[in-house]
Amino acid sequence: MIATGAQYNKPPISNLQQLEGRGIYYGATYMESQLCEEQDLIVVGGGNSAGQAAVYLSQTARKVHMLVRSGNLSDSMSRYLIQRIEENPGIELHLKTEIVGLEGDDQLERVTWKDKATGETSIHDIRHLFIMAGASPRTEWLKGCLALDDRGFILTGRDLNGAAAAPAWKLTRPPQMLETSLPGIFAVGDARSGSVKRVASAVGEGAMAVHLVHRALAEL
Ligand SMILES: Cc1cc2nc3c(=O)[nH]c(=O)nc-3n(C[C@H](O)[C@H](O)[C@H](O)COP(=O)(O)OP(=O)(O)OC[C@H]3O[C@@H](n4cnc5c(N)ncnc54)[C@H](O)[C@@H]3O)c2cc1C
């Protein structure tokens, strides 16, 4: 069972780690949306996960500031999401903008960002920062052994449909849920393509995979 996780991309800010769990988030679920209800917040990132988070959080937040390093979203985000963001009065899009400072002790209190087009920096009393800058799976060692998606996450179960992804599959039965392109090898958690990237789902997949491993062993 492979559970090697992923490496989250983070902006290079010296005290970021110190404030993690104190206003810095790497996922946007119902729980986080309740923590920042009717408050201003920041979403960092220009990909689909950042776009989905911004749209979702805008339903409960007072204002969502979306900070994107590049000068446009079209290279990294689906067209339908860009449109939703542009039409949403609750989301303010800041292109070519980067966070350069965080302040706070027990809780994030202030964020400084820099507009790279003008060089201007500004300080904002914002207590919630969502970093949605993507993640890279720890699967380098699996290249050439298992079917991976285009970002290197491990393909499992029905996602292996399409023989090109599963050249090593020799059995007549299809792969089980969580089973990789090698029969009897399973992948769970953040390293798996399409996983939810939450602790509870990683643990749940691990528990499910134990049961599936027993089934695979029974075939021997
Ligand atoms: C800063 C931060 C905050 C987060 N906050 C939350 C949160 O509040 N709530 C939530 O639900 N989720 C949160 N997440 C996401 C959550 O941590 C992950 O979804 C979860 O840990 C995934 O579990 P995993 O077992 O797949 O991977 P991991 O927890 O990353 O574990 C992978 C393990 O495999 C080891 N490993 C890697 N490569 C190898 C190898 N080749 N050989 C042997 N061992 C190896 C690693 O050292 C590591 O110990 C957060 C993530 C980050 C980065």
The ligand as an ORCA input file, in Angstrom:
! r2SCAN-3c Opt
* xyz 0 1
  C       0.249     22.712      6.414
  C      -0.875     21.753      6.122
  C      -2.056     21.859      6.847
  C      -3.091     20.952      6.622
  N      -4.227     21.085      7.349
  C      -5.203     20.163      7.235
  C      -6.339     20.221      8.059
  O      -6.519     21.127      8.874
  N      -7.275     19.261      7.913
  C      -7.142     18.239      7.028
  O      -7.996     17.365      6.977
  N      -6.063     18.174      6.217
  C      -5.093     19.106      6.302
  N      -3.991     19.028      5.492
  C      -3.908     17.931      4.510
  C      -3.478     16.638      5.233
  O      -2.293     16.868      5.971
  C      -3.251     15.552      4.205
  O      -4.420     15.388      3.396
  C      -2.955     14.205      4.868
  O      -1.855     14.319      5.759
  C      -2.641     13.154      3.807
  O      -2.189     11.974      4.421
  P      -1.225     10.980      3.653
  O      -1.028      9.842      4.587
  O      -1.751     10.725      2.303
  O       0.146     11.766      3.437
  P       1.154     12.410      4.514
  O       0.455     12.804      5.775
  O       1.901     13.469      3.756
  O       2.110     11.221      4.877
  C       3.008     10.674      3.956
  C       4.158     10.025      4.713
  O       4.933      9.220      3.830
  C       6.312      9.475      4.044
  N       7.042      9.191      2.802
  C       7.097      9.931      1.658
  N       7.825      9.307      0.716
  C       8.222      8.141      1.261
  C       9.000      7.048      0.788
  N       9.500      7.027     -0.446
  N       9.223      6.012      1.629
  C       8.698      6.006      2.875
  N       7.943      7.019      3.378
  C       7.725      8.064      2.586
  C       6.353     10.937      4.444
  O       7.549     11.229      5.156
  C       5.115     11.040      5.331
  O       5.393     10.659      6.644
  C      -2.947     19.925      5.665
  C      -1.758     19.835      4.926
  C      -0.732     20.754      5.146
  C       0.549     20.627      4.354
*
